[in-house]
Amino acid sequence: MLLLWLPAGLVAASLLVPVIYLFVRAASGSAGLAGVVLRPENLGVLANSLALAVAAAACSAAIALPLAWLTVRTDLPLRRMWTVLTALPLVIPSYIGAYLMVSTIGPRGLLQGWLEPLGVERLPSIYGFPGALAVLTFLSYPYTLLSVRASLLGMDPALEEASRSLGWSAWQTFWKVTFPQMRPGLAAGSLLVALYALRDFGAVAIMRYNSFTRVIYVQYQSLIDRSAAAGLALVLVAVTVGMIWLERRTQRAHRMYSSGSFKRPPAILPLGPWTLPATLFCAFVVLVSLVIPGANLVYWLVRGLAAGEQIGAHWDETFNSLAVSAGAAVMIVIAALPISVLSVRQPGRLSGLMERAAYIGFALPGVVIALSLVFFGANYAPAIYQTIPLLIFAYLVLFMPQATGAVQASLSQVHPNLEEAGRSLGRSPLDVFRRVTLPIVRPGLLSGAAIVFLTAMKELPATLILSPIGFGTLATSVWGAVNGVFFARAAVPALLLIVVSSLPMAILVLRRDL
């Protein structure tokens, strides 16, 4: 087990670098952590953030569960196409998604312009909690979708067949056999959505929703005292730890294993009269989360070209985005393996601490992680300051939970008896993992890599601050154009983000069920 504990400990320790920075910075302040947190205005903002996180997780689950079931277990027409399309909203940056929603269905958006001849001078406001919830839900539900899909693909069909042979109906089998096996993926995905909502700044800023992250950004922009921002960021760390504890406690009593390393896929259920409603549901989700934003980007592109706007090709930015995102996906999945295995196979205080360390960074705003690594790199590791390795390490801190959650969801379905049987035959632990465990958890590994890749493609604050000089990505190109109010120029890299990111997702799907 030393082969697992040593790398897991090193990874967990490295993930705590930003937290150590926050403690050092917060301790240097004069107000004290309690004085900052207990201010009435900060408590109210924290309540707003928690409400948004819980609502986004619940709404995302309501969308992801039926989508996962339809694309894995039914004869839904064009289900592989729907699998690709429903996962792609993950690559749209939140500030772009929020801006496109406002420009489309806002009080004075495109829709209002089309309806103005009919006497509609202003549409109802979408700002505040409803707008922020809508943007975050339709951009983050793929976290839950991919995790639940991995759970469905890793299920043993023999369990459901045994249930039906005992006389249980299809609904009884779903709720008593299938759904408990989906629960780890659902919980892991919902946790990611909640943490994503806690740390997001773009959507809540454009939708004018007073969130905890906005307060942290305002404090960090102040050159007077950043210790207050560090103290508030530590509150997000505490909230993250609490969420992880609650999620893990609810999962321990509901763990179900597969009966073997099976190759036979589960039976595909005919939808029959539900085919049309199911197809319309998938089409509606894709329309709202992908088609409308994409059409809006095309509109701005055509409008800019008609006005004589110069549009670049962005070849270098596309290559840089692909290279750094692919490298981050591989490295993060490898780093997540030992922590995931120990948390599932060796549950205890130490493995639990390592698991919590893996989730801490995802709840922190990207600028907090980036500035902490700037402090670390400039003072203690100048050789890697403003290099690709430090940028990938920032992605590791930010996106580690995405890989960890997907791997844990698949690993929880592998019964320990299978591995013990392999050891009893004289195989080494590494050989047992390669021959027995790895084939079963492969869907989780690929899902985790896909989520990391898609999210790294759109990461902005860490990339802006930590990337080498002259190293541009599609995300930084979008930000530069939007920041300069050149929306036509922003349309090209934003569309490239969607198109380029669709290729690896399509490959994963077409290689047969992840």
C-alpha positions as CSV (number, residue, x, y, z in Angstrom):
1,M,0.0,0.0,0.0
2,L,3.0,2.3,0.2
3,L,2.7,2.7,-3.6
4,L,-0.6,4.4,-2.9
5,W,-0.1,6.2,0.4
6,L,3.1,8.0,-0.7
7,P,1.9,9.6,-3.9
8,A,-1.5,10.3,-2.4
9,G,0.2,12.1,0.5
10,L,2.4,14.1,-1.8
11,V,-0.6,15.2,-4.0
12,A,-2.7,16.1,-0.9
13,A,0.1,18.1,0.6
14,S,0.7,20.0,-2.6
15,L,-3.0,20.8,-2.9
16,L,-2.9,22.6,0.5
17,V,-0.4,25.3,-0.8
18,P,-3.2,27.8,-1.5
19,V,-4.8,27.2,1.9
20,I,-1.5,27.8,3.7
21,Y,-1.2,31.0,1.8
22,L,-4.7,32.1,2.9
23,F,-3.9,31.4,6.5
24,V,-0.7,33.4,6.3
25,R,-2.4,36.3,4.6
26,A,-5.5,36.2,6.9
27,A,-3.2,36.1,10.0
28,S,-1.5,39.3,8.9
29,G,-4.7,41.3,9.1
30,S,-5.9,43.5,11.9
31,A,-9.6,42.7,11.9
32,G,-9.4,39.0,12.7
33,L,-11.1,36.2,10.9
34,A,-14.2,36.2,13.2
35,G,-14.6,40.0,12.8
36,V,-14.7,39.6,9.0
37,V,-17.0,36.6,8.8
38,L,-19.5,37.7,11.4
39,R,-20.3,41.0,9.8
40,P,-24.1,41.0,9.1
41,E,-23.6,41.9,5.4
42,N,-21.2,39.0,4.9
43,L,-23.5,36.5,6.6
44,G,-26.3,37.6,4.3
45,V,-24.1,37.2,1.3
46,L,-23.0,33.8,2.4
47,A,-26.6,32.7,2.8
48,N,-27.2,33.9,-0.8
49,S,-24.3,31.8,-2.1
50,L,-25.4,28.7,-0.2
51,A,-29.0,29.1,-1.5
52,L,-27.6,29.4,-5.1
53,A,-25.3,26.4,-4.7
54,V,-28.1,24.1,-3.3
55,A,-30.6,25.2,-6.0
56,A,-28.1,24.8,-8.8
57,A,-27.2,21.3,-7.7
58,A,-30.9,20.3,-7.4
59,C,-31.9,21.7,-10.8
60,S,-28.8,20.2,-12.4
61,A,-29.7,16.8,-11.0
62,A,-33.3,17.2,-12.3
63,I,-31.9,17.7,-15.8
64,A,-28.9,15.2,-15.7
65,L,-30.8,12.2,-14.3
66,P,-33.2,11.8,-17.2
67,L,-30.6,12.7,-19.8
68,A,-28.2,10.1,-18.5
69,W,-30.9,7.4,-18.4
70,L,-32.2,8.2,-21.9
71,T,-28.7,8.2,-23.5
72,V,-27.5,5.1,-21.8
73,R,-30.4,2.7,-21.2
74,T,-33.0,3.5,-23.8
75,D,-33.4,3.3,-27.6
76,L,-33.6,7.1,-27.8
77,P,-33.1,8.2,-31.5
78,L,-29.6,9.6,-32.1
79,R,-28.7,9.0,-28.5
80,R,-24.9,9.2,-29.1
81,M,-25.5,12.6,-30.8
82,W,-27.5,13.7,-27.7
83,T,-24.7,12.4,-25.5
84,V,-22.2,14.7,-27.1
85,L,-24.4,17.7,-27.4
86,T,-25.7,17.6,-23.8
87,A,-22.1,17.6,-22.4
88,L,-20.8,20.5,-24.4
89,P,-22.3,23.4,-22.3
90,L,-19.5,22.6,-19.9
91,V,-17.0,24.4,-22.2
92,I,-18.9,27.7,-22.2
93,P,-17.4,30.2,-19.7
94,S,-20.0,31.5,-17.2
95,Y,-19.5,35.1,-18.0
96,I,-20.0,34.4,-21.7
97,G,-23.1,32.3,-21.0
98,A,-24.5,35.0,-18.8
99,Y,-23.9,37.8,-21.3
100,L,-25.4,35.8,-24.1
101,M,-28.5,35.1,-22.0
102,V,-28.9,38.8,-21.1
103,S,-28.4,39.8,-24.8
104,T,-30.9,37.3,-25.9
105,I,-33.8,37.3,-23.4
106,G,-32.9,40.3,-21.2
107,P,-35.3,43.2,-20.7
108,R,-33.8,44.9,-23.9
109,G,-32.3,41.9,-25.6
110,L,-32.7,40.4,-29.1
111,L,-36.0,38.8,-28.3
112,Q,-37.5,42.2,-27.1
113,G,-36.3,43.7,-30.4
114,W,-38.1,41.1,-32.4
115,L,-41.3,41.7,-30.4
116,E,-41.1,45.4,-30.4
117,P,-43.3,45.7,-33.5
118,L,-46.0,44.0,-31.5
119,G,-45.8,46.7,-28.8
120,V,-43.4,44.9,-26.4
121,E,-41.1,47.6,-25.1
122,R,-39.5,45.7,-22.3
123,L,-39.3,42.0,-21.2
124,P,-39.4,40.9,-17.5
125,S,-36.1,41.2,-15.7
126,I,-34.0,38.1,-15.5
127,Y,-31.4,39.6,-13.1
128,G,-30.8,38.4,-9.6
129,F,-31.3,34.9,-8.3
130,P,-33.4,33.5,-11.2
131,G,-30.9,34.6,-13.9
132,A,-27.9,33.4,-12.0
133,L,-29.6,30.0,-11.2
134,A,-30.6,29.6,-14.9
135,V,-27.1,30.3,-16.2
136,L,-25.3,28.1,-13.6
137,T,-27.7,25.2,-14.1
138,F,-27.5,25.1,-17.8
139,L,-23.7,25.4,-17.9
140,S,-22.9,23.1,-15.0
141,Y,-25.4,20.2,-15.3
142,P,-22.9,18.2,-17.4
143,Y,-20.9,17.7,-14.2
144,T,-23.7,15.6,-12.9
145,L,-24.6,14.1,-16.3
146,L,-21.1,12.7,-17.0
147,S,-20.8,11.3,-13.4
148,V,-24.2,9.6,-13.6
149,R,-23.4,8.3,-17.0
150,A,-20.2,6.7,-15.7
151,S,-22.2,5.0,-12.9
152,L,-24.8,3.7,-15.4
153,L,-22.1,2.4,-17.7
154,G,-20.4,0.6,-14.8
155,M,-23.5,-1.2,-13.5
156,D,-23.8,-4.9,-13.5
157,P,-27.0,-5.8,-15.5
158,A,-27.3,-9.1,-13.5
159,L,-28.5,-7.1,-10.5
160,E,-31.5,-5.7,-12.4
161,E,-32.2,-9.0,-14.1
162,A,-32.2,-10.8,-10.7
163,S,-34.7,-8.1,-9.4
164,R,-37.0,-8.6,-12.3
165,S,-36.8,-12.4,-12.0
166,L,-38.0,-12.0,-8.4
167,G,-41.2,-10.4,-9.6
168,W,-40.3,-6.7,-9.1
169,S,-41.8,-4.2,-11.6
170,A,-39.6,-2.0,-13.7
171,W,-40.2,1.0,-11.4
172,Q,-39.4,-1.1,-8.3
173,T,-36.2,-2.3,-9.9
174,F,-35.2,1.2,-10.8
175,W,-35.8,2.7,-7.3
176,K,-34.5,-0.3,-5.3
177,V,-31.6,-1.5,-7.5
178,T,-30.7,0.9,-10.2
179,F,-31.0,4.2,-8.4
180,P,-28.8,3.2,-5.4
181,Q,-26.0,2.4,-7.9
182,M,-26.5,5.7,-9.5
183,R,-26.3,7.6,-6.2
184,P,-22.5,7.8,-6.0
185,G,-22.3,9.4,-9.4
186,L,-25.2,11.7,-8.6
187,A,-23.7,12.8,-5.3
188,A,-20.3,13.4,-6.9
189,G,-21.7,15.4,-9.7
190,S,-24.0,17.4,-7.5
191,L,-21.1,18.2,-5.2
192,L,-19.2,19.6,-8.2
193,V,-22.1,21.7,-9.3
194,A,-22.6,23.1,-5.8
195,L,-18.9,24.0,-5.5
196,Y,-18.9,25.5,-9.0
197,A,-21.8,27.7,-8.0
198,L,-20.0,28.8,-4.9
199,R,-16.8,29.8,-6.7
200,D,-18.3,31.3,-9.9
201,F,-18.0,35.0,-10.4
202,G,-18.9,35.7,-14.1
203,A,-22.5,34.7,-14.0
204,V,-23.3,36.3,-10.6
205,A,-21.6,39.5,-11.6
206,I,-23.5,39.9,-14.9
207,M,-26.7,38.8,-13.3
208,R,-26.2,41.3,-10.4
209,Y,-26.6,38.7,-7.8
210,N,-24.8,39.5,-4.5
211,S,-22.7,36.3,-3.9
212,F,-19.8,35.5,-1.6
213,T,-17.4,35.3,-4.5
214,R,-18.1,38.8,-5.6
215,V,-17.2,40.1,-2.1
216,I,-13.9,38.2,-2.3
217,Y,-13.1,39.7,-5.7
218,V,-13.8,43.2,-4.5
219,Q,-11.6,42.7,-1.5
220,Y,-8.8,41.3,-3.6
221,Q,-8.9,44.3,-6.0
222,S,-8.2,46.5,-3.0
223,L,-4.5,47.2,-2.4
224,I,-5.1,48.3,1.1
225,D,-5.8,45.0,3.0
226,R,-6.2,41.7,1.2
227,S,-6.2,39.8,4.5
228,A,-10.0,40.3,4.7
229,A,-10.4,38.5,1.3
230,A,-8.2,35.7,2.5
231,G,-10.4,35.3,5.6
232,L,-13.5,35.2,3.5
233,A,-11.9,32.6,1.2
234,L,-11.2,30.4,4.2
235,V,-14.9,30.4,4.9
236,L,-15.4,28.9,1.5
237,V,-12.8,26.2,2.5
238,A,-14.8,25.5,5.6
239,V,-18.1,25.3,3.6
240,T,-16.4,22.9,1.2
241,V,-15.2,20.6,3.9
242,G,-18.7,20.6,5.4
243,M,-20.3,19.7,2.0
244,I,-17.8,16.9,1.5
245,W,-18.5,15.5,5.0
246,L,-22.2,15.5,4.4
247,E,-22.0,13.9,1.0
248,R,-19.7,11.2,2.2
249,R,-21.8,10.4,5.2
250,T,-24.9,9.9,3.0
251,Q,-23.0,7.7,0.7
252,R,-21.6,5.1,3.1
253,A,-24.9,3.6,3.9
254,H,-25.9,3.2,0.2
255,R,-22.9,1.5,-1.5
256,M,-23.6,-1.3,-3.9
257,Y,-21.0,-3.3,-5.8
258,S,-20.9,-5.1,-9.1
259,S,-20.8,-8.8,-9.1
260,G,-18.0,-9.2,-11.5
261,S,-15.8,-7.8,-14.3
262,F,-18.6,-8.1,-16.9
263,K,-18.5,-7.5,-20.6
264,R,-22.2,-7.8,-21.4
265,P,-24.0,-4.4,-21.7
266,P,-27.3,-3.8,-20.0
267,A,-30.5,-4.3,-21.9
268,I,-31.7,-1.3,-23.9
269,L,-35.3,-0.4,-23.0
270,P,-37.8,0.7,-25.7
271,L,-39.3,4.0,-25.1
272,G,-42.4,3.3,-27.2
273,P,-44.9,6.2,-26.8
274,W,-42.4,8.1,-24.7
275,T,-40.0,8.5,-27.7
276,L,-41.3,11.9,-28.8
277,P,-41.5,13.5,-25.3
278,A,-38.0,12.1,-24.6
279,T,-36.6,13.5,-27.8
280,L,-38.2,16.9,-27.2
281,F,-36.8,17.0,-23.7
282,C,-33.2,16.4,-25.0
283,A,-33.8,18.9,-27.8
284,F,-35.1,21.6,-25.4
285,V,-32.0,21.2,-23.1
286,V,-29.6,21.4,-26.1
287,L,-31.5,24.4,-27.5
288,V,-31.3,26.4,-24.3
289,S,-27.8,25.5,-23.2
290,L,-26.0,25.2,-26.5
291,V,-28.0,26.2,-29.7
292,I,-29.2,29.6,-28.5
293,P,-25.7,30.7,-27.1
294,G,-24.1,29.4,-30.3
295,A,-26.6,31.2,-32.5
296,N,-26.0,34.4,-30.6
297,L,-22.3,34.1,-31.1
298,V,-22.8,33.5,-34.8
299,Y,-25.1,36.6,-34.9
300,W,-22.3,38.8,-33.4
301,L,-19.8,37.3,-35.8
302,V,-21.9,38.0,-38.9
303,R,-22.7,41.4,-37.6
304,G,-19.0,42.2,-37.1
305,L,-18.0,40.8,-40.5
306,A,-20.7,42.9,-42.1
307,A,-19.2,46.0,-40.4
308,G,-15.7,45.2,-41.7
309,E,-14.4,43.8,-38.4
310,Q,-11.0,42.0,-38.8
311,I,-11.3,38.5,-37.5
312,G,-8.2,36.4,-36.6
313,A,-7.7,32.7,-37.2
314,H,-6.5,31.9,-33.6
315,W,-4.4,28.9,-34.6
316,D,-1.8,29.4,-31.9
317,E,-4.4,29.9,-29.2
318,T,-6.3,26.8,-30.3
319,F,-3.1,24.6,-30.1
320,N,-2.2,26.1,-26.8
321,S,-5.6,25.4,-25.3
322,L,-5.6,21.8,-26.6
323,A,-2.1,21.1,-25.4
324,V,-2.4,22.5,-21.9
325,S,-5.9,21.1,-21.4
326,A,-5.0,17.6,-22.5
327,G,-1.9,17.6,-20.4
328,A,-3.9,18.7,-17.4
329,A,-6.5,16.0,-18.0
330,V,-3.9,13.3,-18.0
331,M,-1.9,14.5,-15.0
332,I,-5.0,15.2,-12.9
333,V,-6.6,11.8,-13.5
334,I,-3.2,10.1,-12.6
335,A,-3.0,12.3,-9.4
336,A,-6.6,11.5,-8.5
337,L,-6.2,7.7,-8.7
338,P,-4.3,7.0,-5.4
339,I,-6.5,9.4,-3.4
340,S,-9.6,7.9,-4.9
341,V,-8.5,4.3,-4.2
342,L,-7.6,5.0,-0.6
343,S,-10.8,6.9,0.1
344,V,-12.9,4.0,-1.2
345,R,-10.7,1.0,-0.1
346,Q,-9.1,2.3,3.0
347,P,-11.7,4.7,4.6
348,G,-10.3,6.4,7.7
349,R,-9.2,9.7,9.1
350,L,-6.0,10.0,7.0
351,S,-7.6,9.0,3.7
352,G,-10.6,11.3,4.6
353,L,-8.2,14.2,5.1
354,M,-6.6,13.6,1.7
355,E,-10.0,13.4,0.1
356,R,-11.0,16.8,1.6
357,A,-7.7,18.3,0.5
358,A,-8.6,17.3,-3.1
359,Y,-11.9,19.2,-3.0
360,I,-10.8,22.4,-1.3
361,G,-9.3,24.2,-4.3
362,F,-12.5,23.8,-6.4
363,A,-14.5,26.0,-4.1
364,L,-12.0,28.9,-4.2
365,P,-12.2,31.5,-6.9
366,G,-9.6,31.1,-9.6
367,V,-7.9,34.4,-8.8
368,V,-7.3,33.3,-5.2
369,I,-5.6,30.1,-6.4
370,A,-3.6,32.0,-9.0
371,L,-2.4,34.7,-6.6
372,S,-1.4,32.1,-4.0
373,L,0.7,30.3,-6.6
374,V,2.2,33.6,-7.7
375,F,3.3,34.1,-4.1
376,F,4.6,30.6,-3.9
377,G,6.4,30.6,-7.3
378,A,8.0,34.0,-6.9
379,N,9.3,33.4,-3.4
380,Y,10.0,29.7,-3.2
381,A,10.1,28.2,-6.8
382,P,11.3,30.9,-9.2
383,A,12.4,28.2,-11.7
384,I,8.8,27.3,-12.5
385,Y,7.3,30.8,-12.1
386,Q,5.2,31.7,-15.2
387,T,5.8,28.3,-16.8
388,I,3.4,25.6,-18.2
389,P,4.1,23.2,-15.2
390,L,2.9,25.8,-12.7
391,L,-0.2,26.5,-14.8
392,I,-1.0,22.8,-15.0
393,F,-0.5,22.6,-11.2
394,A,-3.0,25.4,-10.8
395,Y,-5.4,23.3,-12.9
396,L,-4.7,20.4,-10.6
397,V,-5.7,22.4,-7.5
398,L,-8.8,23.8,-9.3
399,F,-10.1,20.7,-11.0
400,M,-8.9,17.8,-8.9
401,P,-12.5,17.1,-7.6
402,Q,-13.8,16.6,-11.1
403,A,-11.5,13.6,-11.6
404,T,-11.7,12.3,-8.0
405,G,-15.5,12.3,-8.0
406,A,-15.8,10.4,-11.2
407,V,-13.2,7.8,-10.3
408,Q,-14.7,7.2,-6.8
409,A,-18.1,6.7,-8.3
410,S,-16.9,4.0,-10.6
411,L,-14.5,2.4,-8.0
412,S,-17.3,2.2,-5.5
413,Q,-19.0,-0.3,-7.8
414,V,-16.0,-2.7,-7.8
415,H,-16.5,-5.3,-5.0
416,P,-13.4,-5.8,-2.9
417,N,-13.9,-9.6,-3.2
418,L,-12.9,-9.4,-6.9
419,E,-9.5,-7.8,-6.0
420,E,-9.0,-10.2,-3.1
421,A,-9.7,-13.2,-5.4
422,G,-7.0,-11.9,-7.7
423,R,-4.5,-11.6,-4.8
424,S,-5.3,-15.1,-3.7
425,L,-4.2,-16.3,-7.1
426,G,-0.8,-15.0,-6.6
427,R,-1.1,-11.7,-8.5
428,S,0.6,-8.6,-7.3
429,P,-1.6,-5.6,-6.2
430,L,-0.5,-3.7,-9.3
431,D,-1.4,-6.6,-11.6
432,V,-4.8,-7.0,-9.9
433,F,-5.4,-3.3,-10.4
434,R,-4.4,-3.5,-14.0
435,R,-6.4,-6.6,-14.9
436,V,-9.4,-6.5,-12.6
437,T,-10.0,-3.0,-11.3
438,L,-8.9,-0.8,-14.1
439,P,-11.3,-2.3,-16.8
440,I,-14.3,-1.7,-14.5
441,V,-13.4,1.9,-13.5
442,R,-12.4,2.9,-17.0
443,P,-15.7,4.8,-17.6
444,G,-15.0,6.9,-14.5
445,L,-11.4,7.6,-15.6
446,L,-12.5,8.7,-19.1
447,S,-15.4,10.7,-17.7
448,G,-13.1,12.5,-15.2
449,A,-10.5,13.2,-17.9
450,A,-13.3,14.6,-20.2
451,I,-14.6,16.9,-17.5
452,V,-11.2,18.2,-16.6
453,F,-10.3,18.7,-20.3
454,L,-13.5,20.6,-21.0
455,T,-13.3,22.8,-17.9
456,A,-9.6,23.6,-18.4
457,M,-10.3,24.8,-21.9
458,K,-12.4,27.7,-20.5
459,E,-10.4,28.5,-17.4
460,L,-9.6,32.2,-17.3
461,P,-8.2,33.7,-14.1
462,A,-5.5,31.2,-13.5
463,T,-4.5,31.2,-17.2
464,L,-4.3,35.0,-17.3
465,I,-2.1,35.3,-14.2
466,L,0.1,32.2,-14.4
467,S,0.6,31.4,-18.1
468,P,4.0,32.3,-19.7
469,I,4.3,35.7,-21.4
470,G,2.8,35.5,-24.9
471,F,1.0,32.2,-24.2
472,G,-2.5,32.8,-25.3
473,T,-5.5,30.5,-25.1
474,L,-9.0,30.6,-26.5
475,A,-10.3,31.6,-23.1
476,T,-7.9,34.5,-22.8
477,S,-8.7,35.6,-26.4
478,V,-12.4,35.6,-25.5
479,W,-11.8,37.6,-22.4
480,G,-9.6,40.2,-24.2
481,A,-12.2,40.8,-26.9
482,V,-15.1,41.0,-24.4
483,N,-13.1,43.3,-22.1
484,G,-12.5,45.6,-25.0
485,V,-16.2,45.4,-26.1
486,F,-15.2,43.7,-29.3
487,F,-18.0,41.1,-29.3
488,A,-17.5,40.1,-33.0
489,R,-13.9,39.2,-32.2
490,A,-15.0,37.3,-29.1
491,A,-17.3,35.2,-31.2
492,V,-14.6,33.4,-33.1
493,P,-12.6,32.0,-30.1
494,A,-15.8,31.3,-28.2
495,L,-17.2,29.3,-31.1
496,L,-13.8,27.5,-31.5
497,L,-14.0,26.6,-27.8
498,I,-17.3,24.8,-28.5
499,V,-16.2,23.1,-31.8
500,V,-12.7,22.0,-30.6
501,S,-14.0,20.7,-27.3
502,S,-16.7,18.7,-29.1
503,L,-14.1,16.5,-30.9
504,P,-12.7,14.7,-27.8
505,M,-16.1,14.2,-26.4
506,A,-17.4,12.7,-29.6
507,I,-14.4,10.3,-29.7
508,L,-15.1,9.2,-26.2
509,V,-18.7,8.5,-27.0
510,L,-18.1,6.8,-30.4
511,R,-15.5,4.5,-28.9
512,R,-18.4,2.7,-27.3
513,D,-19.9,3.9,-24.1
514,L,-16.9,5.6,-22.6
